[in-house]
Amino acid sequence: DRLLNQSYQGWIGRVCRAANIKSDPRFQESFQCQNLLLESEDYTSIAIDPITWRKDESNALAPSIPRAVPLRKLLFSATLTKDPQKLAACGLVHPKHYDARHLAADEVTSSNHLQQHYSLPELLEEFTVDCAAEQKPLVTLALVLDEQLGVAVGKSESDNLTLDDNDDSCVVVIFTASLETTHRLARLMQLLWARAGYGKASEVAEFSSALNQKQRDKLLQRCSDGSVLVIVCSDGMSRGMDIPKLSLVINYDIPSYAKTYVHRCGRTARAGRKGKAISLISRGDEKKFNRMRELIENSHIVKKGGVNKTVVNEAVSAYPWCASKLQDIIGAEKNGLDPLIPIGDEWIESGDEENGESNSDTDSYDEFYGT
């Protein structure tokens, strides 16, 4: 839908023009295709709607004779638009719609299926966790550590595991509803992560719209090699993010639209892999979540999840200090501290806290993003 809405670099027309072949004057009269020529200065392109001409290289007797071949356009989307105006830009001729989830079904008997426009991967597990708004940061951290330690939501706990014991590190993505919440949560998670001794602050990163494409690719590469374990981002970054190790999506804020929820959860459980999606439900969110989830198939499979509180004992005691330090960091950013680079050691330790100058190994775009 986003591609159709914004039509980057006029990609639809470019793809259609690229499917054309150069016409050969020797065959223009014989095939009477002059009327198919596009109105270009050199008259070298042949129209392809709905038929295109291609040379039959497999014909040994006449390899240079073009033959008519129907050009088929296939659109794949988890949330295919129903807006005919958007689809018209694709130049479809007698289009047919196929739903991959129901191709094998003889008929749909559910009376409310017509209202369920979206579907999710079969191997995706969905949970909701109830918590107060002020508890969200620590609950989110507990869910992240739970996943990193390999302890499933709602199952037995293990007290003798550390992050170093987990060789197969996974990636957790946290979605928020605004850019401001994304940035503040990413900074707070970096403080808690390092202050409580779970790892380096650079293992928590913000996937921001301020990054260019090269920097985003570098950040995703850091997820693949295990140097980034947690990504905090907003809905604007939910499309096009493909991380093979991504095993858990956390909805820090409940999305307003079912399509947004589908795009968020679709970052995990891809290509036959298992995955989990956990939504934090604060006061007043339950009805909003249920209404949104009813527009997606199998709303009954969403389960209630719990939180393994023991994994955040260190973070609970460090939280007041981290919350206070967050305000100092936000203030330092207004005075020149780079907002996209993970915080340095001087913000974690009790030494040079006043200057706010970074001495860490990830002190610049060049080092952290490899630009």
HELIX and SHEET records of a PDB file:
HELIX    1   1 ARG A    2  GLN A    6  1                                   5    
HELIX    2   2 TYR A    8  GLY A   10  5                                   3    
HELIX    3   3 TRP A   11  ALA A   18  1                                   8    
HELIX    4   4 PRO A   25  GLN A   28  1                                   4    
HELIX    5   5 GLN A   34  LEU A   36  5                                   3    
HELIX    6   6 PRO A   84  ALA A   88  1                                   5    
HELIX    7   7 HIS A  113  GLN A  115  5                                   3    
HELIX    8   8 ALA A  133  GLN A  135  5                                   3    
HELIX    9   9 LYS A  136  GLN A  148  1                                  13    
HELIX   10  10 LEU A  163  ASP A  165  5                                   3    
HELIX   11  11 LEU A  179  ARG A  195  1                                  17    
HELIX   12  12 ALA A  201  GLU A  203  5                                   3    
HELIX   13  13 GLN A  213  SER A  224  1                                  12    
HELIX   14  14 ASP A  235  MET A  237  5                                   3    
HELIX   15  15 ALA A  258  CYS A  265  1                                   8    
HELIX   16  16 ASP A  285  ARG A  293  1                                   9    
HELIX   17  17 SER A  299  ILE A  301  5                                   3    
HELIX   18  18 LYS A  309  VAL A  312  5                                   4    
HELIX   19  19 ASN A  313  GLU A  333  1                                  21    
HELIX   20  20 ASP A  345  ILE A  348  1                                   4    
HELIX   21  21 TYR A  365  TYR A  369  1                                   5    
SHEET    1   A 2 ILE A  51  LYS A  55  0                                        
SHEET    2   A 2 PRO A  66  PRO A  70 -1                                        
SHEET    1   B 7 VAL A 204  PHE A 207  0                                        
SHEET    2   B 7 VAL A 230  SER A 234  1                                        
SHEET    3   B 7 VAL A 171  THR A 176  1                                        
SHEET    4   B 7 LEU A 246  ASN A 251  1                                        
SHEET    5   B 7 GLY A 275  ILE A 281  1                                        
SHEET    6   B 7 LEU A 124  ASP A 130  1                                        
SHEET    7   B 7 LYS A 303  LYS A 304  1                                        
END                                                                             
